[in-house]
Each structure stands twice: as C-alpha cells, then as structure tokens.
Amino acid sequence: MAELFSIEGLPTELRSVLEVEHPWEVLEAIDAFTVSLEDDRCGKVHPTAVLEGPVFLAKDAVVGPHAYVRGPSWIGSGCEIGHGACIRGRVVLCPGALVGHATEVKRSVFIPNAKAPHINYVGDSVLGRNVNLGAGVKIANVSALGEPISLGDVTLRKFGSALGDDVSVGCNAVLAPGVIVGKRTIIYPGAIVRGQVGADSIVKFKPQYETVQRRSTPNQ
C-alpha cells in the first residue's frame, strides 16, 4: 500500500482503514470502521440538505444545498459536500476532501485533500492524497456483463479503482472496474482506462478530428 498511499498525518482513528496489504482490502476495512459509527453532527449543514443514519460530521465540515448524506459515513475536518451531491453510505472522507456538485460516492475512502468536484461517480474505490477527478469522470465498480472483477488471485463482484497519491484524471475519462493507478500519474481527458497503470505515467488519449467548411449557412 505504501507504493500507492501515504498515511502520514492521517487521524489515528482512520489508520485501520488503510493499514492493509492490498488496496481492495480497504473496502472491508471501511465496512468494519463504519459499522459502529455513532451520529455526531457538528458541522454546518444547509437547511435543504438531508442526512440519514449515523453520520460523523466534523465541526468545520460543510454540507451544501440539496445534498444527501446516508450513514454510516465519516466526514472529517475541512471536508466539503457540494450542491446536489449524494453520499450513499459507508463513505470515509479524510480531512480536506471534496465531493462536489452532483457527485455520487458509495463505499469509498478519500484520503486527505482528494477531490471529486464536478458530476463524478466514485464507487467502491480509494482516492489517494491530492487526487483530482476532472468534470464528468466516472469510476465504474461493476462489470457491464456482470462478470467478477479479477485482481490477481482475488475476484470481487464490486471494486472500482485505487488511485495513488497525486493522480490527476482529465474530464470525462472512464475508469473500468479494477483499475489501479500509481502515484503522480496523469490521465488524459476522455480516456478509457483498464488494468494497472504504473507511477509517474501519462495515459494519453488523442482522438483524431477533422474540421471542414460548411456547405451552406443559414439565410444564404
């Protein structure tokens, strides 16, 4: 896990979530951590937001207009949940994380300062420190054919992605189930990513396009 994520400075109570051998084991650690959470809402909640079930909300965390947060979920210091966002339960947002407008997150952990700011889907995933998802990025967590997701000797029905620290994903990219991306990697907008991508890589996607002259214009 150290090759993907730094847990330096992580709140003590969250270390158990990430002190595992393989990134997909984080999902069971999330389940174990959140199952005993108690409702403790100290942050700022917009009057139109809806919170259900046990939610830990740090005193300087913010839940924006028309957001929906289902527990059990843990939302740390300085976190922001934006307008219309949906937290579907068993979510851990470490300090400084951002779930922005119309973004949906379920059974995932955002390590400090990870961001899914604009119309994203993040399911059964781990986002490393300072990860940023461009607008429209989707992290798929289930095979379109219903097939099990193979992770070496392990198969899971649901697993999204593990994105190492400082990964940047361009707008409208799609990450297939089971993707693991090493630290500091950049993924181009619109790319479709499968399998494993090493650290310090660039996943390029440059579709060809053509510009032609219009044959006619209105009112001619």
Residue pairs with C-beta under 8 A, 6 or more apart in sequence:
1 18
1 19
1 20
1 21
1 22
1 23
3 164
3 182
3 183
3 199
4 23
4 126
4 128
4 162
4 164
4 165
4 180
4 182
4 183
5 18
5 111
5 126
5 128
5 129
5 164
5 165
6 111
6 128
6 129
6 165
7 15
7 18
7 19
7 111
9 112
10 18
10 94
10 111
10 112
11 76
11 94
11 95
14 33
14 74
14 76
14 92
14 94
16 29
16 32
16 33
17 26
17 29
17 30
17 33
17 92
17 109
18 26
18 29
18 109
18 111
19 29
20 26
20 29
22 151
22 154
23 126
23 162
23 180
24 151
24 154
24 156
24 159
24 162
26 109
26 126
26 162
27 107
27 124
27 156
27 159
30 90
30 91
30 92
30 107
30 108
30 109
31 90
31 107
33 74
33 92
34 71
34 72
34 73
34 74
34 89
34 90
34 91
34 92
35 72
37 54
37 55
37 56
37 71
37 72
37 73
37 74
38 54
38 56
39 53
39 54
39 55
39 56
39 71
40 55
40 56
40 57
41 51
41 55
41 56
41 57
42 57
42 58
42 59
43 57
43 58
43 59
43 60
43 61
43 62
43 63
43 75
44 60
44 61
44 62
44 63
45 51
45 57
45 63
46 63
46 64
46 65
46 66
46 67
48 65
48 66
49 63
49 64
49 65
49 66
49 67
49 68
49 69
49 81
50 67
50 68
50 69
51 57
51 63
51 68
51 69
51 70
51 71
52 68
52 69
52 70
52 71
53 70
53 71
53 72
53 73
53 89
54 71
54 72
54 73
55 69
55 71
55 72
55 73
55 74
55 75
56 73
56 74
56 75
57 63
57 75
58 75
58 76
58 77
58 78
58 79
58 95
59 77
60 77
60 78
61 75
61 76
61 77
61 78
61 79
61 80
61 81
61 93
62 79
62 80
62 81
63 69
63 75
63 81
64 80
64 81
64 82
64 83
64 85
65 83
65 84
66 83
66 84
67 81
67 82
67 83
67 84
67 85
67 86
67 87
68 85
68 86
68 87
69 75
69 81
69 87
70 87
70 88
70 89
71 89
72 89
72 90
73 87
73 89
73 90
73 91
73 92
73 93
74 91
74 92
74 93
75 81
75 87
75 91
75 93
76 93
76 94
76 95
76 96
76 97
77 95
77 96
78 95
78 96
79 93
79 94
79 95
79 96
79 97
79 98
79 99
80 97
80 98
80 99
80 100
81 87
81 93
81 99
82 98
82 99
82 100
82 101
82 103
82 117
83 101
83 102
84 101
84 102
85 99
85 100
85 101
85 102
85 103
85 104
85 105
86 103
86 104
86 105
87 99
87 105
87 106
88 104
88 105
88 106
88 107
89 106
89 107
90 106
90 107
91 105
91 106
91 107
91 108
91 109
92 108
92 109
92 110
93 99
93 109
93 110
94 109
94 110
94 111
94 112
94 114
95 112
95 113
96 112
96 113
97 110
97 111
97 112
97 113
97 114
97 115
97 127
98 114
98 115
98 116
98 117
99 105
99 110
99 116
99 117
100 115
100 116
100 117
100 118
100 120
101 117
101 118
101 119
102 118
102 119
103 116
103 117
103 118
103 119
103 120
103 121
103 122
104 120
104 121
104 122
104 123
105 116
105 121
105 122
105 123
106 122
106 123
106 124
107 123
107 124
107 158
108 122
108 123
108 124
108 125
108 126
108 127
108 160
109 125
109 126
109 127
110 116
110 127
110 131
111 126
111 127
111 128
111 129
111 131
111 165
112 129
112 130
113 129
113 130
114 127
114 128
114 129
114 130
114 131
114 132
115 131
115 132
115 133
116 122
116 127
116 133
116 137
117 132
117 133
117 135
118 134
118 135
118 136
119 135
119 136
120 133
120 135
120 136
120 137
120 138
120 139
121 138
121 139
121 140
122 133
122 139
122 160
123 139
123 140
123 141
123 142
123 158
123 160
124 141
124 158
124 159
124 160
125 139
125 141
125 159
125 160
125 161
125 162
125 163
126 161
126 162
126 163
127 133
127 163
128 162
128 163
128 164
128 165
128 166
128 167
128 183
129 165
129 166
130 165
130 166
131 163
131 164
131 165
131 166
131 167
131 168
131 169
132 167
132 168
132 169
133 139
133 169
134 168
134 169
134 170
134 171
134 172
134 173
134 189
135 171
135 172
136 171
136 172
137 169
137 170
137 171
137 172
137 173
137 174
137 175
138 173
138 174
138 175
139 160
139 161
139 175
139 179
140 160
140 174
140 175
140 176
140 177
141 158
141 159
141 160
141 177
142 157
142 158
142 177
143 149
143 177
148 155
148 156
148 157
149 155
149 156
149 157
149 158
149 159
149 177
149 178
150 178
151 159
151 178
158 177
159 177
159 178
160 175
160 177
160 179
161 175
161 178
161 179
161 180
161 181
162 179
162 180
162 181
163 169
163 181
164 181
164 182
164 183
164 184
164 185
164 199
165 183
165 184
166 183
166 184
167 181
167 182
167 183
167 184
167 185
167 186
167 187
168 185
168 186
168 187
169 175
169 187
170 186
170 187
170 188
170 189
170 190
170 191
171 189
171 190
172 189
172 190
173 187
173 188
173 189
173 190
173 191
173 192
173 193
173 205
174 191
174 192
174 193
175 181
175 193
176 192
176 193
176 194
178 194
178 195
179 193
179 194
179 195
179 196
179 197
180 195
180 196
180 197
181 187
181 193
181 196
181 197
182 196
182 197
182 198
182 199
182 200
182 201
183 199
183 200
184 199
184 200
185 197
185 198
185 199
185 200
185 201
185 202
185 203
186 201
186 202
186 203
187 193
187 197
187 202
187 203
188 202
188 203
188 204
188 205
188 206
189 205
190 205
190 207
191 203
191 204
191 205
192 205
193 203
197 203
